Amino acid sequence: MTPKLQFTVLFFLILNFYINAQEVPDGKSSFNIFNPVPVNLMRELNADRPDKTDCPFTVDAGHFQAEMDFANLTYNRPNSERGNVRSTNVEVAPVNLKVGILNNLDFQLVFVSYQWEKIDNQENGVKNLKVGFQGITPRFKLNIAGNDGGFFALALIPFVSIPLGQQHFGNGSVEGGMGIPYALDIPGWDVGFQTTFQFNRNTIDAGYHTEFDNSVSVGHSLIGKMLISAEFYSGVSSEHGTEWIGTVDTWLTYQMTENLRIDGGVYIGITPVADDWHPWMGMTWRY
């Protein structure tokens, strides 16, 4: 299915579910950031981490949620697609801070607290070390259907990346896009999908291009409160001369309490331009 056809199908799905949306159960539409949802009416804990596939469920109105890696590592071996450059990148406490505004709307702020990157050019022997952070990404999540029950759930996540980087992390440009996560309620399984459209700065000039990301994530109970999951991710750019990015990701999640979850896993690149290894360990905490 082409990106244009995917967009058309998702647009009509969004329109159909919005028009036929049912009333919010238990009168939850009356709650907001200043009038929090009572604990007994809150949804079960859902998070956009640790995979690349966001969830379509919002944080309950008047409540807060922190989703973060304790730390993660990205390692790339030298190959011809990267100009025979070896790179190692460490991020400390990258976080997504969320607050529920309405029953179907939350606000999120994504940023990396500290980043360390070492680049080693195997051809000329030049080494480069950078320390700092890239910037911030504010975004909203608007649930269209299935927030409080139903077989199908769908949301829209508009976002913009604002460069506040140090030592030339990132490309110094404002970028943005729209994520469209959706999920199916299949007993015993966690099944999620996402299509994301991004408008990013060109590599060689001042123009912009479109990138299309697609992913599917599947999880199943392993032992007790421990869940094992896997994901396939694909990223395609409309910029001339670029290749598609593909990864296979896997992780474990353990539900410690109703409001605390820990996880750990790894993204594994399967195409030459994808990051080779990206292991992490992190958590989700709601209050």
Sequence and secondary structure as in RCSB ss.txt:
>XXXX:A:sequence
MTPKLQFTVLFFLILNFYINAQEVPDGKSSFNIFNPVPVNLMRELNADRPDKTDCPFTVDAGHFQAEMDFANLTY
NRPNSERGNVRSTNVEVAPVNLKVGILNNLDFQLVFVSYQWEKIDNQENGVKNLKVGFQGITPRFKLNIAGNDGG
FFALALIPFVSIPLGQQHFGNGSVEGGMGIPYALDIPGWDVGFQTTFQFNRNTIDAGYHTEFDNSVSVGHSLIGK
MLISAEFYSGVSSEHGTEWIGTVDTWLTYQMTENLRIDGGVYIGITPVADDWHPWMGMTWRY
>XXXX:A:secstr
  HHHHHHHHHHHHHHHHHT    GGGGGG BTTB   GGG      S SSSS  S    TT EEEEEEEEEEEE
E   GGGTSEEEEEEEEEEEEEEEEEETTEEEEEEEEEEEEEEEEETTT  EEEEEE  EEEEEEEEEEE TTSS
SEEEEEEEEEEEE  STT S S  EEEEEEEEEEEETTEEEEEEEEEEEEE SSSS EEEEEEEEEEEEEEEETT
EEEEEEEEEEEE STT   EEEEEEEEEEEEETTEEEEEEEEEE STTS SEEEEEEEEEE 
